[in-house]
């Protein structure tokens, strides 16, 4: 992606996965993404929910992202599912939808972490075969990333530092560093 995914895009993506798998229940009157979608710049968030009877009718399943921005905890609306049904079975069906949403969103996010990584910098060594190692470090600031790079260059010939906001990578070679 060339920009951070929004809460609305994530909600619609998970809804489309649920639909493809036949897991959007027939009792739904609608599903609706957030009125004001917000960018998701870090994969370190939790999906929170409120499954409850509506004030005047039906059952609602509201979904929210809980994340940190700086040192503050914030909440970003993700979306809502609604049914006019109010039976015990309708509540169980909505609870199953919640479980399916959690399963699919976790699976999707874990498979696409880079789409949710737009802050800080990543640092990882290059292994002996010249391939990027399948492990590394996430740093909050470029200053922290450059310190980690220096540590890794003591053990590895090459280290990559990636600015997550710009997606630019710089390869540092121990031979070229003073």
Secondary structure as a PSIPRED ss2 file (coil, helix, strand):
# PSIPRED VFORMAT (PSIPRED V4.0)

   1 X C   1.000  0.000  0.000
   2 X C   1.000  0.000  0.000
   3 X C   1.000  0.000  0.000
   4 X C   1.000  0.000  0.000
   5 X C   1.000  0.000  0.000
   6 X E   0.000  0.000  1.000
   7 X H   0.000  1.000  0.000
   8 X H   0.000  1.000  0.000
   9 X H   0.000  1.000  0.000
  10 X H   0.000  1.000  0.000
  11 X H   0.000  1.000  0.000
  12 X H   0.000  1.000  0.000
  13 X H   0.000  1.000  0.000
  14 X H   0.000  1.000  0.000
  15 X H   0.000  1.000  0.000
  16 X H   0.000  1.000  0.000
  17 X H   0.000  1.000  0.000
  18 X H   0.000  1.000  0.000
  19 X H   0.000  1.000  0.000
  20 X H   0.000  1.000  0.000
  21 X C   1.000  0.000  0.000
  22 X C   1.000  0.000  0.000
  23 X C   1.000  0.000  0.000
  24 X C   1.000  0.000  0.000
  25 X C   1.000  0.000  0.000
  26 X C   1.000  0.000  0.000
  27 X C   1.000  0.000  0.000
  28 X C   1.000  0.000  0.000
  29 X C   1.000  0.000  0.000
  30 X E   0.000  0.000  1.000
  31 X E   0.000  0.000  1.000
  32 X E   0.000  0.000  1.000
  33 X E   0.000  0.000  1.000
  34 X C   1.000  0.000  0.000
  35 X C   1.000  0.000  0.000
  36 X C   1.000  0.000  0.000
  37 X C   1.000  0.000  0.000
  38 X C   1.000  0.000  0.000
  39 X E   0.000  0.000  1.000
  40 X C   1.000  0.000  0.000
  41 X C   1.000  0.000  0.000
  42 X C   1.000  0.000  0.000
  43 X C   1.000  0.000  0.000
  44 X C   1.000  0.000  0.000
  45 X E   0.000  0.000  1.000
  46 X E   0.000  0.000  1.000
  47 X E   0.000  0.000  1.000
  48 X E   0.000  0.000  1.000
  49 X E   0.000  0.000  1.000
  50 X E   0.000  0.000  1.000
  51 X E   0.000  0.000  1.000
  52 X E   0.000  0.000  1.000
  53 X E   0.000  0.000  1.000
  54 X C   1.000  0.000  0.000
  55 X C   1.000  0.000  0.000
  56 X C   1.000  0.000  0.000
  57 X C   1.000  0.000  0.000
  58 X C   1.000  0.000  0.000
  59 X E   0.000  0.000  1.000
  60 X E   0.000  0.000  1.000
  61 X E   0.000  0.000  1.000
  62 X E   0.000  0.000  1.000
  63 X E   0.000  0.000  1.000
  64 X E   0.000  0.000  1.000
  65 X E   0.000  0.000  1.000
  66 X E   0.000  0.000  1.000
  67 X E   0.000  0.000  1.000
  68 X E   0.000  0.000  1.000
  69 X E   0.000  0.000  1.000
  70 X C   1.000  0.000  0.000
  71 X C   1.000  0.000  0.000
  72 X E   0.000  0.000  1.000
  73 X E   0.000  0.000  1.000
  74 X E   0.000  0.000  1.000
  75 X E   0.000  0.000  1.000
  76 X E   0.000  0.000  1.000
  77 X E   0.000  0.000  1.000
  78 X E   0.000  0.000  1.000
  79 X E   0.000  0.000  1.000
  80 X E   0.000  0.000  1.000
  81 X E   0.000  0.000  1.000
  82 X E   0.000  0.000  1.000
  83 X E   0.000  0.000  1.000
  84 X C   1.000  0.000  0.000
  85 X C   1.000  0.000  0.000
  86 X C   1.000  0.000  0.000
  87 X C   1.000  0.000  0.000
  88 X H   0.000  1.000  0.000
  89 X H   0.000  1.000  0.000
  90 X H   0.000  1.000  0.000
  91 X H   0.000  1.000  0.000
  92 X H   0.000  1.000  0.000
  93 X H   0.000  1.000  0.000
  94 X H   0.000  1.000  0.000
  95 X H   0.000  1.000  0.000
  96 X H   0.000  1.000  0.000
  97 X H   0.000  1.000  0.000
  98 X H   0.000  1.000  0.000
  99 X H   0.000  1.000  0.000
 100 X H   0.000  1.000  0.000
 101 X H   0.000  1.000  0.000
 102 X H   0.000  1.000  0.000
 103 X H   0.000  1.000  0.000
 104 X H   0.000  1.000  0.000
 105 X H   0.000  1.000  0.000
 106 X H   0.000  1.000  0.000
 107 X H   0.000  1.000  0.000
 108 X H   0.000  1.000  0.000
 109 X H   0.000  1.000  0.000
 110 X H   0.000  1.000  0.000
 111 X H   0.000  1.000  0.000
 112 X C   1.000  0.000  0.000
 113 X H   0.000  1.000  0.000
 114 X H   0.000  1.000  0.000
 115 X H   0.000  1.000  0.000
 116 X H   0.000  1.000  0.000
 117 X C   1.000  0.000  0.000
 118 X C   1.000  0.000  0.000
 119 X C   1.000  0.000  0.000
 120 X C   1.000  0.000  0.000
 121 X E   0.000  0.000  1.000
 122 X E   0.000  0.000  1.000
 123 X E   0.000  0.000  1.000
 124 X E   0.000  0.000  1.000
 125 X E   0.000  0.000  1.000
 126 X E   0.000  0.000  1.000
 127 X C   1.000  0.000  0.000
 128 X C   1.000  0.000  0.000
 129 X C   1.000  0.000  0.000
 130 X C   1.000  0.000  0.000
 131 X C   1.000  0.000  0.000
 132 X E   0.000  0.000  1.000
 133 X C   1.000  0.000  0.000
 134 X C   1.000  0.000  0.000
 135 X C   1.000  0.000  0.000
 136 X C   1.000  0.000  0.000
 137 X E   0.000  0.000  1.000
 138 X E   0.000  0.000  1.000
 139 X E   0.000  0.000  1.000
 140 X C   1.000  0.000  0.000
 141 X C   1.000  0.000  0.000
 142 X H   0.000  1.000  0.000
 143 X H   0.000  1.000  0.000
 144 X H   0.000  1.000  0.000
 145 X H   0.000  1.000  0.000
 146 X H   0.000  1.000  0.000
 147 X H   0.000  1.000  0.000
 148 X H   0.000  1.000  0.000
 149 X H   0.000  1.000  0.000
 150 X H   0.000  1.000  0.000
 151 X H   0.000  1.000  0.000
 152 X H   0.000  1.000  0.000
 153 X H   0.000  1.000  0.000
 154 X C   1.000  0.000  0.000
 155 X C   1.000  0.000  0.000
 156 X C   1.000  0.000  0.000
 157 X C   1.000  0.000  0.000
 158 X E   0.000  0.000  1.000
 159 X E   0.000  0.000  1.000
 160 X E   0.000  0.000  1.000
 161 X E   0.000  0.000  1.000
 162 X E   0.000  0.000  1.000
 163 X E   0.000  0.000  1.000
 164 X C   1.000  0.000  0.000
 165 X C   1.000  0.000  0.000
 166 X C   1.000  0.000  0.000
 167 X C   1.000  0.000  0.000
 168 X E   0.000  0.000  1.000
 169 X E   0.000  0.000  1.000
 170 X E   0.000  0.000  1.000
 171 X E   0.000  0.000  1.000
 172 X E   0.000  0.000  1.000
 173 X E   0.000  0.000  1.000
 174 X H   0.000  1.000  0.000
 175 X H   0.000  1.000  0.000
 176 X H   0.000  1.000  0.000
 177 X C   1.000  0.000  0.000
 178 X C   1.000  0.000  0.000
